[in-house]
Amino acid sequence: MDTLSRIIHFNYFFYRREAWYNSLYSPIRIGLRWYANHFFPRQLANEKVWTQQITGEKVVVSLTSFPARIDKVWVVIRCLLRQSNQPYKILLWLSEDQFPDGISSLPDCLTNLLGDVFEIRMVKGDLRSHKKHYYVSQEFPDSLVLLTDDDIFYPADMIERLLCLHRQYPEEVICQYGYRMRYDKEGHLLRYRDWQPLCENVCDPNLFFGSGGGTLFRPSALYGDFGNENLFSRLAPLADDIWLNAMVRLAGLKVRMIKTGLILPIQNLDTQRLASANMYAGSNDSQLKSVSEYYLQTHGIDPFSKR
């Protein structure tokens, strides 16, 4: 492990120690986020992109972004390019509606990373966060796909650790973070913001994974409606993770989470995180209800019922 990897792992080690300080906004965690966001990008920018032979099964990494975050996406790509288990492809899906001038309008710090592994794909229309799963699943239905976000520092051993768990449980979806869905005494699903965050290695029947934190799966194993653009755009337009969890649960797949603790974010102070908006404005709750009601009416089953 190189020096920068050791520093990132050291920072992650302390950031994840939820037993030491429980609040996301504790002074220690605030300080660690500040340190990471000021130190890591400068070091990553000066580092040569790793070139190494791909070993084992090919992994296709997929993510999307939008104009307010595009200036920092290169940091994520750098983190993904320096993985100890290098991915076969890293695909960044961008909407032509949001970037009408195409790749030429993107920051040099991002386009300079283009090559055999990293590619930028411009697509028509805008499926929002669903871009990161929809297009890659059409192109690589039987491959191992890893979904990531555009605002997270990923440790260099992320893919290696996820693949290690995948080899033990090849039929399961492997994720890096999630929640235990909670229900009232009558079995009704509680509000999203009342769910229990999980930080341990667990396979829970009521585990709801956050897709972009690092989720490894094979698209062809999911429920048949997975690629139904009209359906997910109508039922869960702002929440790809709700759609993905529904498709996993309807397919009867197990979800296993690798122990990571909190994920270290790349700060975008001038933009509001979609996850926060969905959680606190109740958007997730309304989209969960839409998906549940649709499948109850059409299939007689609620994908988010208690198991």
C-alpha positions as CSV (number, residue, x, y, z in Angstrom):
1,M,0.0,0.0,0.0
2,D,1.4,3.4,-1.0
3,T,1.7,6.4,1.3
4,L,-1.4,8.1,0.1
5,S,-3.5,5.0,0.5
6,R,-2.2,4.6,4.1
7,I,-3.2,8.2,4.8
8,I,-6.7,7.8,3.4
9,H,-7.1,4.5,5.3
10,F,-6.0,6.1,8.5
11,N,-8.5,9.0,8.0
12,Y,-11.2,6.5,7.2
13,F,-10.4,4.4,10.3
14,F,-11.0,7.3,12.6
15,Y,-14.0,8.6,10.7
16,R,-15.8,5.3,10.8
17,R,-15.3,4.7,14.5
18,E,-19.0,5.3,15.4
19,A,-18.4,3.8,18.8
20,W,-16.1,6.7,19.7
21,Y,-18.4,9.5,18.6
22,N,-21.9,8.9,17.4
23,S,-22.8,12.2,15.7
24,L,-22.1,12.8,12.1
25,Y,-21.5,16.5,13.1
26,S,-19.2,15.8,16.0
27,P,-16.1,18.1,16.0
28,I,-13.8,15.2,15.2
29,R,-15.8,14.1,12.2
30,I,-16.1,17.7,11.0
31,G,-12.3,18.0,11.3
32,L,-11.7,14.8,9.4
33,R,-13.9,15.8,6.6
34,W,-12.2,19.2,6.4
35,Y,-8.8,17.5,6.3
36,A,-9.8,15.0,3.6
37,N,-11.4,17.6,1.4
38,H,-8.3,19.9,1.6
39,F,-5.5,17.3,1.5
40,F,-6.7,14.3,-0.6
41,P,-7.6,16.2,-3.9
42,R,-4.2,17.9,-4.0
43,Q,-2.4,14.6,-3.5
44,L,-4.6,12.8,-6.0
45,A,-4.0,15.5,-8.6
46,N,-0.2,15.0,-8.4
47,E,-0.3,11.2,-8.6
48,K,0.2,9.2,-11.7
49,V,-2.8,7.1,-12.7
50,W,-2.1,3.5,-11.8
51,T,-1.8,1.0,-14.6
52,Q,-2.1,-2.6,-13.6
53,Q,-3.3,-5.9,-14.9
54,I,-6.9,-6.8,-14.2
55,T,-7.2,-10.0,-12.2
56,G,-10.3,-12.1,-11.6
57,E,-13.8,-11.3,-12.9
58,K,-14.2,-8.0,-14.7
59,V,-16.0,-5.2,-12.8
60,V,-17.7,-2.4,-14.6
61,V,-18.1,0.7,-12.4
62,S,-20.9,3.1,-13.3
63,L,-21.8,6.6,-12.0
64,T,-23.5,9.8,-13.1
65,S,-23.3,13.5,-12.2
66,F,-24.7,16.9,-13.0
67,P,-23.4,20.4,-13.6
68,A,-23.2,21.6,-10.0
69,R,-20.9,18.7,-9.1
70,I,-19.0,18.1,-12.3
71,D,-15.9,20.1,-11.1
72,K,-15.2,17.6,-8.4
73,V,-16.0,14.3,-10.1
74,W,-12.4,13.9,-11.1
75,V,-11.6,13.2,-7.5
76,V,-13.9,10.2,-7.5
77,I,-12.5,8.9,-10.8
78,R,-9.0,9.2,-9.4
79,C,-10.1,7.1,-6.4
80,L,-11.6,4.5,-8.7
81,L,-8.6,4.4,-11.0
82,R,-6.2,3.7,-8.1
83,Q,-8.1,0.6,-6.9
84,S,-5.9,-2.4,-5.8
85,N,-8.3,-4.5,-7.9
86,Q,-8.6,-2.3,-11.0
87,P,-12.0,-2.2,-12.7
88,Y,-12.5,-3.2,-16.4
89,K,-14.4,0.0,-17.1
90,I,-15.4,3.2,-15.3
91,L,-18.4,4.7,-17.1
92,L,-19.6,8.2,-16.3
93,W,-23.1,8.9,-17.8
94,L,-24.0,12.5,-18.5
95,S,-27.1,14.0,-19.9
96,E,-26.9,15.9,-23.2
97,D,-29.7,18.1,-21.8
98,Q,-27.4,19.2,-18.9
99,F,-24.1,19.3,-20.9
100,P,-25.3,20.5,-24.4
101,D,-21.7,21.2,-25.5
102,G,-20.6,17.7,-24.8
103,I,-17.3,16.4,-23.5
104,S,-15.5,19.5,-24.8
105,S,-17.2,21.6,-22.1
106,L,-16.1,19.4,-19.2
107,P,-13.2,20.3,-16.9
108,D,-9.7,19.3,-18.1
109,C,-9.0,17.6,-14.7
110,L,-11.8,15.2,-15.6
111,T,-11.2,14.7,-19.4
112,N,-7.5,14.2,-18.9
113,L,-8.3,10.9,-17.2
114,L,-10.1,9.5,-20.3
115,G,-8.5,6.3,-21.6
116,D,-9.0,2.6,-21.9
117,V,-10.6,2.3,-18.5
118,F,-12.4,5.6,-17.9
119,E,-15.0,6.6,-20.4
120,I,-17.6,9.4,-20.5
121,R,-20.9,8.5,-22.2
122,M,-23.3,11.3,-23.3
123,V,-27.0,10.2,-23.4
124,K,-30.2,11.8,-24.6
125,G,-32.8,13.0,-22.0
126,D,-32.2,12.9,-18.3
127,L,-33.0,9.9,-16.1
128,R,-31.4,11.7,-13.1
129,S,-29.8,9.3,-10.7
130,H,-31.2,6.3,-12.6
131,K,-28.6,7.0,-15.3
132,K,-26.0,5.2,-13.3
133,H,-27.8,1.8,-13.4
134,Y,-30.0,2.0,-16.5
135,Y,-27.5,2.3,-19.3
136,V,-24.8,0.1,-17.8
137,S,-27.4,-2.7,-17.3
138,Q,-28.4,-2.5,-20.9
139,E,-24.8,-2.8,-22.1
140,F,-23.4,-5.2,-19.5
141,P,-26.4,-7.3,-18.3
142,D,-24.4,-10.3,-17.2
143,S,-21.3,-8.5,-15.9
144,L,-20.5,-7.6,-12.3
145,V,-21.6,-3.9,-12.0
146,L,-20.5,-1.6,-9.2
147,L,-22.6,1.5,-8.7
148,T,-20.9,4.5,-7.1
149,D,-21.8,8.1,-6.3
150,D,-20.1,11.3,-7.6
151,D,-19.2,12.7,-4.2
152,I,-17.5,10.1,-2.1
153,F,-13.8,9.3,-1.3
154,Y,-13.4,5.6,-2.1
155,P,-10.5,3.7,-0.4
156,A,-8.2,1.9,-2.7
157,D,-9.2,-1.5,-1.5
158,M,-13.0,-1.0,-2.0
159,I,-13.4,-3.2,-5.1
160,E,-11.0,-5.8,-3.6
161,R,-13.1,-6.1,-0.4
162,L,-16.4,-6.2,-2.2
163,L,-15.1,-8.9,-4.6
164,C,-13.8,-10.9,-1.7
165,L,-17.3,-11.0,-0.2
166,H,-18.9,-11.7,-3.6
167,R,-16.8,-14.8,-4.0
168,Q,-18.1,-16.1,-0.7
169,Y,-21.7,-15.2,-1.6
170,P,-21.9,-15.1,-5.4
171,E,-25.7,-15.0,-5.6
172,E,-26.1,-12.0,-3.3
173,V,-26.0,-8.3,-3.8
174,I,-23.0,-6.8,-1.9
175,C,-23.1,-3.3,-0.6
176,Q,-21.1,-0.8,1.5
177,Y,-23.8,0.9,3.5
178,G,-27.5,0.7,4.3
179,Y,-30.3,0.9,6.7
180,R,-32.5,-1.7,8.5
181,M,-36.1,-0.8,7.5
182,R,-38.2,-0.4,10.6
183,Y,-41.9,-1.2,11.0
184,D,-44.6,-0.4,13.6
185,K,-46.5,-3.1,15.6
186,E,-49.0,-3.5,12.8
187,G,-46.2,-4.2,10.3
188,H,-46.4,-0.8,8.5
189,L,-43.2,0.7,7.2
190,L,-42.0,3.7,9.3
191,R,-40.6,6.9,7.8
192,Y,-37.3,6.6,6.0
193,R,-35.7,9.0,8.4
194,D,-36.6,6.7,11.3
195,W,-34.8,3.7,9.8
196,Q,-31.7,2.3,11.6
197,P,-28.3,2.9,10.0
198,L,-26.2,-0.2,9.8
199,C,-22.4,-0.3,10.2
200,E,-21.6,-4.0,10.5
201,N,-21.1,-7.0,8.2
202,V,-24.7,-8.2,8.0
203,C,-27.1,-10.0,5.8
204,D,-30.5,-8.8,7.0
205,P,-33.8,-9.6,5.3
206,N,-34.9,-6.0,5.9
207,L,-31.6,-4.4,4.8
208,F,-32.1,-1.4,2.5
209,F,-28.9,-0.6,0.6
210,G,-27.7,2.8,-0.5
211,S,-26.9,2.2,-4.2
212,G,-24.2,4.7,-4.8
213,G,-22.1,4.0,-1.7
214,G,-20.7,1.0,-3.6
215,T,-23.1,-1.7,-4.6
216,L,-21.9,-4.8,-6.5
217,F,-24.5,-6.9,-8.4
218,R,-25.3,-8.6,-11.7
219,P,-28.1,-6.8,-13.5
220,S,-29.6,-9.9,-15.2
221,A,-30.3,-11.3,-11.7
222,L,-32.7,-8.5,-10.8
223,Y,-36.5,-8.6,-11.3
224,G,-37.7,-8.3,-14.8
225,D,-39.0,-4.7,-14.4
226,F,-35.5,-3.4,-13.6
227,G,-34.9,-1.9,-17.0
228,N,-38.4,-0.5,-17.4
229,E,-37.6,3.2,-17.9
230,N,-41.2,4.3,-18.0
231,L,-42.0,2.6,-14.8
232,F,-39.1,3.8,-12.6
233,S,-39.4,7.3,-14.0
234,R,-43.0,7.4,-12.9
235,L,-42.8,5.6,-9.6
236,A,-39.4,6.7,-8.2
237,P,-38.0,9.4,-10.4
238,L,-35.7,10.8,-7.7
239,A,-34.6,7.6,-6.0
240,D,-32.7,5.0,-7.9
241,D,-31.9,3.2,-4.6
242,I,-35.7,2.7,-3.9
243,W,-36.1,1.2,-7.4
244,L,-33.0,-1.0,-7.1
245,N,-34.0,-2.3,-3.6
246,A,-37.5,-3.1,-4.9
247,M,-36.1,-5.0,-7.9
248,V,-33.7,-7.0,-5.6
249,R,-36.4,-7.9,-3.1
250,L,-38.9,-8.9,-5.9
251,A,-36.3,-11.1,-7.4
252,G,-35.8,-12.8,-4.0
253,L,-32.1,-11.9,-3.7
254,K,-30.3,-11.5,-0.5
255,V,-28.3,-8.4,0.3
256,R,-25.1,-8.5,2.3
257,M,-23.3,-5.4,3.6
258,I,-19.6,-5.3,4.2
259,K,-18.5,-3.5,7.4
260,T,-17.4,0.0,6.5
261,G,-19.0,2.5,8.9
262,L,-19.7,6.0,7.7
263,I,-18.7,7.0,4.1
264,L,-16.4,9.9,3.8
265,P,-18.0,12.6,1.5
266,I,-16.5,15.0,-1.0
267,Q,-18.0,18.3,0.1
268,N,-20.1,20.3,-2.3
269,L,-21.1,23.3,-0.2
270,D,-22.9,25.1,-2.9
271,T,-25.3,22.2,-3.7
272,Q,-27.8,20.3,-1.7
273,R,-27.3,16.6,-1.5
274,L,-30.1,14.7,-3.2
275,A,-30.1,12.2,-0.3
276,S,-30.8,14.9,2.2
277,A,-33.6,16.4,0.2
278,N,-35.2,13.0,-0.3
279,M,-34.9,12.1,3.4
280,Y,-36.0,15.3,5.1
281,A,-38.5,16.5,2.6
282,G,-40.3,13.2,2.7
283,S,-39.6,12.5,-1.0
284,N,-38.3,9.0,-0.2
285,D,-41.5,8.1,1.7
286,S,-43.8,9.2,-1.1
287,Q,-41.7,7.2,-3.7
288,L,-41.6,4.1,-1.4
289,K,-45.4,4.4,-1.2
290,S,-45.8,4.7,-5.0
291,V,-43.6,1.6,-5.6
292,S,-45.4,-0.5,-2.9
293,E,-48.9,0.5,-4.1
294,Y,-48.1,-0.3,-7.7
295,Y,-46.9,-3.8,-7.0
296,L,-49.7,-4.5,-4.6
297,Q,-52.2,-3.5,-7.2
298,T,-50.5,-5.3,-10.2
299,H,-48.8,-8.3,-8.5
300,G,-50.4,-8.6,-5.1
301,I,-47.1,-8.2,-3.3
302,D,-45.5,-5.3,-1.5
303,P,-41.7,-5.4,-2.1
304,F,-41.1,-3.4,1.1
305,S,-43.2,-5.5,3.4
306,K,-41.6,-6.8,6.6
307,R,-39.7,-10.1,6.3
